[in-house]
Amino acid sequence: MNAHPVPRDYTLDDFAGQTPLVEMRGINVAFGGVKAVNDVDCTLFPGEVVGLLGHNGAGKSTLIKVLSGAYHMNSGEIYIRGGKVNIQNARDAREYNVETIYQTLELADNLDAASNLFLGRELTTPVGALDDVKMEAETREVMGRLNPNFRKFSAPVSALSGGQRQSVAIARAVYFNAKILIMDEPTAALGVQETAMVADLIRKLKSEGIGIFLISHDIHDVFELADRLTVMKNGRLVGTVKTKDVSEDDVLGMIILGKYPEHLLEPVPA
C-alpha cells in the first residue's frame, strides 16, 4: 500500500452541494531545489475547523502562508467562496477576509488592547486625529462578545496572561471581518485554564460561521476542536480525515509513517 492510497477526499461527501470558503488545488512551493509543498489540495467550509498536522518541515506552515500572502506558490490555484483569487501579499489576503494569528501574536507589548487591535489600521476623527474614544469603545464591544471576562483594557498587553493576549489577537481578526482565520499554535505554552479559554473562543468563532485552519503540534487539542484533520509529510498530503472517524494512533501513523488509516480506504470508483 503506498503512502497516498486514497483516490479522492471522501471527507468532502459531508459537504455535498456546499461552496467551500477556501479551496486550494495542486499547490506547489519550492525553495531552490527543495519542494516544500508538493501538489497539495486542501479545503475549508464555513463554520468548520480544519486541523493541519505534521512534523516540523512537513509543509503545513508553508501551505498556509500561501493563503495568508506571506509566500508565493510556484503553481496551483486558490478559490475563495468559489471564485479564483490571486493572493500576492497580506493585503490581498485581507481583502478576501483572510486573517492570520501567528504564534508570536504580533502584538506591541507596550500598548493596550485597543491600540493593538487597531495597530496599523487606526480610526481617526473627521479632522485626522486618532479617535481613541471610538477605538476603545469598539474594542470593548468586540471583547465583550468574545471574552466577557476581559477587564484589563488600560493595561499594556505585556501585563496580560497568554490566554488574554490570544483574546486580543483574535478580537483584532474578528473586528476586521475575518471569515477565514488561520491560527498558528494558538495554545502553545498556555496552561490548562488558558487553553480552555482559547478553545471556547474557537468554538464561538465557529458558531458564527468563521472557518478556521488550526495549525498545531498538540494532537489532543486538535482532536477536541477540529472537524477534519489534514496531515502532511515531507511536503505531500497524506490525507484528510474526519476527526470522529479516527483515533489518535491513526493520526500518529499518518504523521510519522505517512500511512492513511486502512479502515478508511475505499476502492477507486469504476
Secondary structure as UniProt FT lines:
FT   HELIX           10..15
FT   TURN            16..17
FT   STRAND          22..31
FT   TURN            32..33
FT   STRAND          34..44
FT   TURN            46..47
FT   STRAND          49..53
FT   TURN            56..57
FT   HELIX           60..68
FT   STRAND          75..80
FT   TURN            81..82
FT   STRAND          83..85
FT   HELIX           90..95
FT   TURN            96..97
FT   STRAND          98..101
FT   TURN            103..106
FT   TURN            109..110
FT   HELIX           113..117
FT   TURN            118..120
FT   TURN            126..127
FT   HELIX           132..146
FT   TURN            148..149
FT   HELIX           157..159
FT   HELIX           162..175
FT   TURN            176..177
FT   STRAND          180..184
FT   TURN            186..189
FT   HELIX           192..207
FT   TURN            208..209
FT   STRAND          211..215
FT   HELIX           219..225
FT   STRAND          228..233
FT   TURN            234..235
FT   STRAND          236..242
FT   HELIX           243..245
FT   HELIX           248..257
FT   HELIX           262..264
//
